[in-house]
Structures are given as structure tokens and as C-alpha cells.
Amino acid sequence: MRKILKYNRIAVVCLALIGLLGCGQGEGDKKREHATMNHHAIHDSLSHLVKPTDEVVIANIKTIKPQKGSRFASVTAQGVIGYNENNLSSQSARVSGRIERLYVKFNYQAISKGQKLMDIYSPDLVNAQQELLFLHENNERELAEMAKRKLLLLGATPHQISNLLKTGKVNYTFTVFSSTSGYIVENPSSATKMDSQAGSVVISSSSTSGSSDAMAGMGSSAPPTPELSAIPESSSLQLREGQYISKGQTLFKVINADEVWAEFYIQPEQLEIFKKGTNVSIASANRSEKSVEAAVSMVQPYYSSGRSYPLVRAVLPNSSKSWRIGELVQVSKEAVKKDGVWIPRTAVLELGGRSVAFVKEDGIFIPVDVKVQGFAGGWVDVGESIENKSVALNAWFLMDSESFVQVNKR
């Protein structure tokens, strides 16, 4: 009996030890399982740290959500005054001969209608004068009238013909008078056409918001616009005294400045604002009190460096010669109301032909494509491309200069 009790006690002790060992092992497994779960949780929360810097950005900067509503923008652009090419005329030689004396010397020299241009010697004019005198002295009135018309066609004026018949002497040098008023343009193609390689006057456009918001400043600038050609300086004419000219030869061209062009470039998204017939305000860049209202007369597509830059033109009256060729002007359009979903321009990063914003998700910023619908001052209309997510207020601050931004395609 004592032996049985002894064995029972030993069995109870063994069972107790086994139970204790089992409990210890269970607690260890639970601890190991808990440690493993914590490890995975920590690993998941830090997984973005090992991602490339061109896919996610970790930063602590201000964010903003898209705002749906209306914005008012006063659009302005800088332009330049140029010649109206429609008022370009030619001064041609009606007879062949030699220039005996030249009264105009310089390119872009101002001339008026009836002003002396040159004295020429022409055998054709000499013969025509002799023929008229002979017919007049022999009372051949009908033939004399035909000889007068011939002289008129050769460039003689009625006053010159009257003096010829009054004096009866042949003039061996005939004066050529200007048939129009304006400025001499010996090579107009170099003066009025645009050449982006030789230009020096940069024409740009911008807009300012009518809403009061401290974040309306522009953080991203548009690519540089094309350039209008530099206004050429006055130079000597290629015509010289003693030079021979031929019948029908264009001596030079004369451009009338009673009407001038105000030309300026705009961004493609501003085409809706500067339509043909739209009234704009044009003021001198140096004298703001000198301004005029004019209607847009033409919108011409212009393509340069892979981008489209519409050229806008307005015709200005200039009979008083108050507008000077090459004068810089400020073009403005009254406030325009636009509806949309808006974020500040600073929140949009321009990457060539793409626009990118940094959306905040789980404490990190992810670059995503946005579709720009329009601009209003310091705001960009992004439509529904961001929905109602928070975006970084300053996208340029998150730009990694050592890598390209890989935009999320979601």
C-alpha cells in the first residue's frame, strides 16, 4: 500500500512538471508569434522607405484639397508695335536711265506724297519731250494730246509738261516724285516678318487672379515663348547716284504708318479669351496714360520648339504717329469668370507636355498625372483628375533633382 502511494505521488509530480513545461512552451510560442507579427507590422510601415525616390516622397509640408467653384482672372500680355504690312506699296522706275541726283539716303526715312526722290537722265523721256514739242509747234493737237499722255505714263507730272510747253526747252534730267506717303523700306521682309533666331524682343503672356488668396502666386513658370524679330536700325539705301536703273525695276517700297499692328503671343489655353473681334485694352509699357481700345483682328497659329503659341494681332489707328514702331505695349483683357475644380499653380509640376501633382496617401506623397483644364491667375483647373484628395501645396519642393518622376498611372 505504501508503495502504491509512493508511485502515485511520483506520477502527480511528473504530471505537474509536464504541465508546467507545456505552459512555458505555449507562452514562448505566443511571444514568438507576437514578435513575428510586430516585425511584419514594422516592416510594412517602413516599406516605403526602401522605394525609389522617384516613386514616393516623404515630407512634412502643407497640403490642400481641390476647391470647386469660380475664379476671376484679369489676363495680360506683353506685345510690340509693328508695321501694318497691308499698307505696303512699291516705288518702281517707269523708264530706264541713270540716277543723277538722289534726294533720299536712308532706309526707313520718312517721305510724303509729292516729295522729290531723285533726278534721272532717260533717253526715253528726252525723246518723248522732243516729240511733244515738235507736234505742239506744228499745231498737231490730236497727236500732241497723245504725246502728253505718253509723258504722263512715263512718270511726268502735269506741271512738268506745262513748263515744257511754256519754255520750249527739253529737260535732260527729270525729277521723280513720290506717289505715296510713308517710310522707305528697301528690304521689308527683314523688318516685318518674325524670325525666332534673330529676334530680341521677347513677347510673353500672364494672368492675375481676381480672388484674394495668399496662395495665388505662381510656383511654376510656363516655357519661354517665341520671340518677335528685332526692329531693324536705319541704314543707307543701296541706290547710289550714277547708278543705272531699268524700266519696271522696284527702287524701294514705302510702308504707310497711319495704321500699325499690336502683336503679342498667348498661351493655347487663352484662345477662348482672345477670340477674333474681342475688345482688348492696349497701353504703352512706358506711358500708361497712352492707351486705346482695339478689337482682335487675327489669331494666327505659331509653332516653335514643339509647342504651339498663338499670335494675336490688333490694328491701331496711328494718323497722329503717337505709336512708334518697336514700342512695347501692355495688352489686357477684363476679368473673365471660369468655373472648375481648382488647386494652386504651385501644386502642379510641369514635366514637358505633362502636369503632375503629389497626392498624399498614408503619410507619403505619390506623384500622379493631372489633366489641366485651364488657368485663372494663380490657380489651375484640374477637373476630376485628383478627386478630393490632399495634394502638396508646393510640388516643386518635392522634386528630386537627381531622378525623373515616375508618375502613378492609376
C-alpha positions as CSV (number, residue, x, y, z in Angstrom):
1,M,0.0,0.0,0.0
2,R,2.8,2.4,0.8
3,K,4.5,1.6,-2.5
4,I,1.3,2.4,-4.4
5,L,1.0,5.8,-2.7
6,K,4.6,6.5,-3.4
7,Y,4.1,5.8,-7.1
8,N,1.0,7.9,-7.2
9,R,2.9,10.8,-5.7
10,I,5.7,10.4,-8.3
11,A,3.1,10.4,-11.1
12,V,1.4,13.5,-9.8
13,V,4.7,15.3,-9.6
14,C,5.6,14.2,-13.2
15,L,2.2,15.4,-14.5
16,A,2.7,18.7,-12.7
17,L,6.2,19.1,-14.3
18,I,4.8,18.2,-17.7
19,G,2.0,20.8,-17.3
20,L,4.5,23.5,-16.3
21,L,6.7,22.7,-19.2
22,G,3.7,22.8,-21.6
23,C,2.6,26.2,-20.2
24,G,6.1,27.6,-20.6
25,Q,6.4,26.3,-24.1
26,G,2.9,27.8,-25.0
27,E,3.8,31.2,-23.6
28,G,7.1,31.1,-25.6
29,D,5.3,30.3,-28.8
30,K,2.8,33.1,-28.2
31,K,5.7,35.5,-27.5
32,R,7.5,34.4,-30.7
33,E,4.2,34.7,-32.7
34,H,3.6,38.2,-31.2
35,A,7.2,39.2,-32.0
36,T,6.8,38.0,-35.6
37,M,3.5,39.9,-36.0
38,N,5.2,43.1,-34.7
39,H,8.1,42.5,-37.0
40,H,5.8,42.3,-40.0
41,A,3.8,45.3,-39.0
42,I,7.0,47.3,-38.6
43,H,8.3,46.0,-41.9
44,D,5.0,47.1,-43.6
45,S,5.0,50.5,-42.1
46,L,8.6,51.2,-43.3
47,S,8.3,49.5,-46.7
48,H,8.0,52.9,-48.4
49,L,11.4,53.9,-47.1
50,V,13.2,51.5,-49.4
51,K,11.2,52.5,-52.5
52,P,13.0,54.7,-55.2
53,T,12.8,58.4,-54.6
54,D,11.2,59.0,-57.9
55,E,8.1,57.0,-56.9
56,V,7.3,58.2,-53.4
57,V,8.4,61.3,-51.4
58,I,8.4,61.6,-47.6
59,A,8.0,65.1,-46.4
60,N,6.1,67.2,-43.9
61,I,4.8,70.1,-45.9
62,K,1.4,71.8,-46.2
63,T,-1.3,70.2,-48.2
64,I,-4.5,71.5,-49.8
65,K,-7.6,69.9,-51.3
66,P,-9.1,70.9,-54.7
67,Q,-11.7,73.6,-54.4
68,K,-14.7,73.6,-56.7
69,G,-16.1,77.0,-57.7
70,S,-15.4,80.0,-59.8
71,R,-12.3,82.1,-60.3
72,F,-11.9,85.5,-61.9
73,A,-8.8,86.3,-63.9
74,S,-7.6,89.5,-65.5
75,V,-5.4,88.4,-68.4
76,T,-2.5,90.5,-69.5
77,A,0.2,90.0,-72.2
78,Q,3.2,92.0,-73.4
79,G,3.4,92.9,-77.1
80,V,5.2,95.2,-79.6
81,I,4.1,97.7,-82.2
82,G,4.9,96.8,-85.8
83,Y,4.2,97.9,-89.3
84,N,0.9,97.1,-91.0
85,E,2.1,95.1,-94.0
86,N,-1.2,95.6,-95.8
87,N,-0.2,99.3,-96.3
88,L,3.0,98.4,-98.2
89,S,3.4,99.9,-101.7
90,S,6.2,99.8,-104.3
91,Q,8.1,102.7,-105.9
92,S,9.1,101.5,-109.3
93,A,11.0,103.0,-112.2
94,R,8.8,103.8,-115.2
95,V,11.7,104.5,-117.6
96,S,15.3,103.3,-117.9
97,G,18.0,105.8,-117.1
98,R,20.8,106.9,-114.8
99,I,20.3,108.5,-111.3
100,E,21.9,111.9,-111.5
101,R,20.9,113.0,-108.0
102,L,19.3,111.2,-105.1
103,Y,17.3,113.1,-102.5
104,V,16.6,110.1,-100.2
105,K,19.5,108.4,-98.5
106,F,18.4,106.1,-95.7
107,N,16.2,103.1,-95.1
108,Y,13.1,103.9,-93.0
109,Q,13.4,107.6,-94.0
110,A,10.0,109.3,-93.8
111,I,8.7,110.7,-97.1
112,S,5.4,112.4,-98.1
113,K,3.4,112.2,-101.3
114,G,4.8,114.5,-104.0
115,Q,8.3,114.7,-102.4
116,K,11.3,114.7,-104.6
117,L,13.0,111.3,-104.7
118,M,15.7,111.6,-107.5
119,D,16.7,113.3,-110.7
120,I,17.3,110.9,-113.6
121,Y,18.5,111.1,-117.1
122,S,16.5,109.0,-119.5
123,P,16.8,108.9,-123.3
124,D,13.1,107.8,-123.4
125,L,12.0,110.9,-121.6
126,V,14.2,113.1,-123.8
127,N,12.7,111.7,-127.0
128,A,9.1,112.0,-125.6
129,Q,9.7,115.7,-124.8
130,Q,11.1,116.4,-128.2
131,E,8.2,114.6,-129.9
132,L,5.7,116.7,-127.9
133,L,7.4,120.0,-128.7
134,F,7.5,119.1,-132.4
135,L,3.8,118.3,-132.5
136,H,2.9,121.3,-130.5
137,E,4.8,123.7,-132.7
138,N,3.2,122.2,-135.8
139,N,-0.3,122.5,-134.4
140,E,-0.9,118.8,-134.4
141,R,-3.3,119.0,-131.5
142,E,-4.6,115.4,-131.6
143,L,-1.2,113.9,-131.8
144,A,0.1,116.4,-129.2
145,E,-2.5,115.1,-126.7
146,M,-1.4,111.6,-127.3
147,A,2.3,112.7,-126.7
148,K,1.2,114.3,-123.4
149,R,-0.5,111.0,-122.3
150,K,2.7,109.2,-123.2
151,L,4.8,111.5,-121.0
152,L,2.3,111.1,-118.1
153,L,2.7,107.3,-118.4
154,L,6.5,107.7,-118.3
155,G,6.1,109.4,-114.9
156,A,6.0,113.1,-115.9
157,T,3.6,115.3,-113.9
158,P,1.1,117.8,-115.5
159,H,3.2,120.7,-114.0
160,Q,6.4,119.4,-115.8
161,I,4.5,119.1,-119.1
162,S,3.1,122.6,-118.7
163,N,6.6,124.0,-118.1
164,L,7.9,122.1,-121.1
165,L,5.3,123.7,-123.4
166,K,5.8,127.1,-121.9
167,T,9.6,127.2,-122.1
168,G,10.0,125.1,-125.2
169,K,13.2,123.6,-123.8
170,V,13.9,119.9,-123.3
171,N,14.9,118.8,-119.7
172,Y,17.7,116.3,-119.8
173,T,17.3,115.5,-116.1
174,F,13.8,114.6,-115.0
175,T,12.7,114.7,-111.3
176,V,10.9,111.6,-109.9
177,F,8.3,112.3,-107.2
178,S,6.9,110.0,-104.5
179,S,3.5,108.7,-105.3
180,T,2.6,107.9,-101.6
181,S,3.5,108.9,-98.0
182,G,5.2,106.6,-95.5
183,Y,8.6,105.2,-94.7
184,I,11.1,103.8,-97.1
185,V,11.6,100.1,-96.7
186,E,14.3,98.8,-99.0
187,N,14.0,95.2,-97.7
188,P,10.7,94.8,-95.9
189,S,11.0,91.0,-95.3
190,S,13.7,91.6,-92.8
191,A,11.7,94.2,-90.9
192,T,8.2,92.9,-90.6
193,K,8.4,89.1,-90.6
194,M,9.1,87.1,-87.4
195,D,12.4,85.2,-87.1
196,S,12.8,83.4,-83.8
197,Q,16.6,83.1,-84.3
198,A,17.3,86.7,-84.9
199,G,14.7,88.2,-82.6
200,S,15.5,90.2,-79.5
201,V,12.1,91.3,-78.2
202,V,10.5,88.6,-76.0
203,I,6.7,88.5,-76.0
204,S,5.1,86.7,-73.1
205,S,1.7,86.5,-71.5
206,S,0.5,86.1,-68.0
207,S,-2.7,86.4,-65.9
208,T,-3.5,87.6,-62.4
209,S,-6.3,86.3,-60.3
210,G,-9.2,88.5,-59.1
211,S,-9.7,86.4,-55.9
212,S,-8.0,87.3,-52.7
213,D,-5.8,84.4,-51.7
214,A,-2.2,84.3,-50.4
215,M,-1.5,81.2,-52.4
216,A,-2.3,82.7,-55.8
217,G,1.3,83.2,-56.6
218,M,2.8,81.2,-59.5
219,G,5.2,78.5,-58.5
220,S,5.6,77.0,-62.0
221,S,6.5,79.2,-64.9
222,A,5.4,78.5,-68.5
223,P,8.1,77.6,-71.0
224,P,9.6,80.6,-72.8
225,T,7.5,81.9,-75.7
226,P,8.9,82.6,-79.1
227,E,10.5,86.0,-80.0
228,L,9.4,88.6,-82.4
229,S,12.1,89.9,-84.7
230,A,14.2,92.9,-83.6
231,I,13.2,96.2,-85.2
232,P,16.0,96.9,-87.8
233,E,18.0,100.1,-87.5
234,S,18.2,102.8,-90.1
235,S,20.8,102.0,-92.8
236,S,21.9,103.5,-96.1
237,L,20.0,102.7,-99.2
238,Q,21.6,100.5,-101.8
239,L,20.7,103.0,-104.5
240,R,23.5,105.3,-105.4
241,E,23.9,108.4,-107.6
242,G,25.3,107.4,-111.0
243,Q,23.6,104.0,-110.8
244,Y,21.6,102.8,-113.8
245,I,18.1,101.6,-113.4
246,S,15.8,99.7,-115.7
247,K,12.1,100.1,-116.7
248,G,9.9,98.4,-114.2
249,Q,12.6,97.9,-111.6
250,T,11.5,98.2,-107.9
251,L,13.6,101.0,-106.4
252,F,12.2,100.5,-102.9
253,K,9.0,100.0,-101.0
254,V,7.1,102.5,-99.0
255,I,5.0,101.5,-95.9
256,N,2.4,103.7,-94.5
257,A,2.2,104.0,-90.7
258,D,-1.2,105.6,-90.4
259,E,-2.3,102.2,-89.1
260,V,0.0,99.9,-87.1
261,W,-0.2,96.4,-85.7
262,A,0.0,95.5,-82.0
263,E,1.2,91.8,-81.9
264,F,1.6,89.6,-78.9
265,Y,1.7,85.8,-78.1
266,I,-0.7,84.0,-75.8
267,Q,-0.8,80.5,-74.3
268,P,-3.0,77.9,-76.0
269,E,-5.4,77.8,-73.1
270,Q,-6.1,81.6,-73.6
271,L,-7.6,81.2,-77.0
272,E,-11.1,81.3,-75.6
273,I,-10.3,84.7,-74.1
274,F,-8.7,86.4,-77.2
275,K,-11.1,85.4,-79.9
276,K,-11.3,87.4,-83.1
277,G,-13.4,90.5,-82.5
278,T,-12.8,90.6,-78.8
279,N,-12.0,94.1,-77.4
280,V,-8.7,94.4,-75.6
281,S,-7.0,97.3,-73.9
282,I,-3.6,98.3,-75.3
283,A,-1.3,100.6,-73.3
284,S,2.2,101.8,-73.8
285,A,4.7,100.0,-71.5
286,N,6.4,103.3,-70.7
287,R,3.4,105.6,-70.6
288,S,0.4,104.0,-69.1
289,E,-1.8,107.1,-69.9
290,K,-1.3,106.3,-73.6
291,S,-3.9,103.6,-74.2
292,V,-6.5,102.6,-76.7
293,E,-9.3,100.0,-77.0
294,A,-9.0,97.8,-80.1
295,A,-10.6,94.6,-81.4
296,V,-8.6,91.5,-82.1
297,S,-8.3,91.3,-85.9
298,M,-6.4,88.0,-86.3
299,V,-5.3,84.9,-84.3
300,Q,-2.5,83.1,-86.1
301,P,-1.1,79.7,-85.1
302,Y,2.6,79.7,-84.4
303,Y,4.6,76.6,-83.7
304,S,8.1,76.6,-82.1
305,S,10.2,74.1,-80.2
306,G,7.4,71.5,-80.0
307,R,4.8,74.0,-78.6
308,S,2.0,76.0,-80.0
309,Y,2.0,79.7,-79.4
310,P,-1.0,81.6,-81.0
311,L,-0.1,85.0,-82.3
312,V,-2.7,87.7,-81.7
313,R,-2.9,90.9,-83.7
314,A,-4.9,94.1,-83.3
315,V,-5.0,97.1,-85.7
316,L,-4.4,100.5,-84.2
317,P,-5.1,103.9,-85.9
318,N,-1.9,106.0,-86.0
319,S,-2.6,109.0,-88.1
320,S,-1.1,111.2,-85.3
321,K,2.0,109.0,-85.3
322,S,1.7,108.5,-81.5
323,W,2.6,104.8,-81.7
324,R,6.2,104.2,-82.7
325,I,7.4,101.0,-84.4
326,G,9.1,98.8,-81.9
327,E,7.3,100.3,-78.9
328,L,6.5,97.8,-76.2
329,V,2.8,97.6,-75.1
330,Q,0.8,96.0,-72.4
331,V,-2.3,94.2,-73.6
332,S,-5.0,93.4,-71.0
333,K,-8.5,91.8,-71.0
334,E,-11.1,92.5,-68.4
335,A,-11.8,89.9,-65.7
336,V,-13.1,86.6,-67.0
337,K,-15.1,84.2,-64.9
338,K,-14.3,80.5,-65.1
339,D,-15.8,77.5,-63.3
340,G,-13.8,74.5,-62.4
341,V,-12.0,72.5,-59.7
342,W,-9.0,74.5,-58.6
343,I,-5.6,74.0,-57.0
344,P,-2.8,76.5,-56.7
345,R,-0.3,76.6,-59.5
346,T,2.4,75.8,-57.0
347,A,0.8,72.4,-56.6
348,V,1.3,71.5,-60.2
349,L,4.7,70.4,-61.6
350,E,5.2,70.8,-65.3
351,L,7.2,67.9,-66.9
352,G,7.3,68.8,-70.6
353,G,3.9,68.0,-72.0
354,R,2.6,66.5,-68.7
355,S,1.4,68.0,-65.5
356,V,2.0,66.3,-62.2
357,A,0.7,66.7,-58.6
358,F,1.8,65.0,-55.4
359,V,-1.1,63.2,-53.7
360,K,-0.7,62.4,-50.0
361,E,-1.6,58.8,-49.1
362,D,-0.8,57.1,-45.8
363,G,1.6,59.9,-44.8
364,I,3.7,59.8,-48.1
365,F,3.4,61.8,-51.3
366,I,2.9,59.9,-54.6
367,P,3.2,61.7,-58.0
368,V,0.1,61.4,-60.2
369,D,-0.9,62.8,-63.6
370,V,-3.4,65.6,-63.6
371,K,-5.3,66.9,-66.6
372,V,-5.2,70.7,-66.7
373,Q,-8.5,72.2,-67.9
374,G,-7.5,75.8,-67.7
375,F,-5.9,78.6,-65.7
376,A,-7.1,81.6,-63.7
377,G,-4.4,83.7,-62.2
378,G,-2.6,81.6,-59.6
379,W,-5.0,78.7,-59.9
380,V,-5.2,75.6,-62.1
381,D,-8.4,73.8,-63.1
382,V,-7.7,70.1,-62.8
383,G,-11.2,68.8,-63.2
384,E,-11.8,65.4,-61.6
385,S,-8.3,64.1,-62.1
386,I,-7.4,64.4,-58.3
387,E,-11.0,63.9,-56.9
388,N,-11.0,65.2,-53.3
389,K,-7.5,64.1,-52.2
390,S,-5.0,66.2,-50.4
391,V,-2.1,67.4,-52.6
392,A,1.2,69.0,-51.7
393,L,1.0,72.8,-51.8
394,N,4.5,73.1,-53.3
395,A,5.1,70.4,-55.9
396,W,8.5,71.9,-56.9
397,F,9.8,71.4,-53.3
398,L,9.2,67.6,-53.7
399,M,11.0,67.4,-57.0
400,D,14.1,65.1,-56.8
401,S,16.8,66.8,-58.9
402,E,18.7,63.5,-59.2
403,S,15.9,61.4,-60.7
404,F,13.0,61.5,-63.0
405,V,9.5,61.5,-61.5
406,Q,7.7,58.1,-62.2
407,V,4.1,59.1,-62.3
408,N,1.5,56.8,-60.9
409,K,-0.7,55.5,-63.7
410,R,-3.8,54.9,-61.6
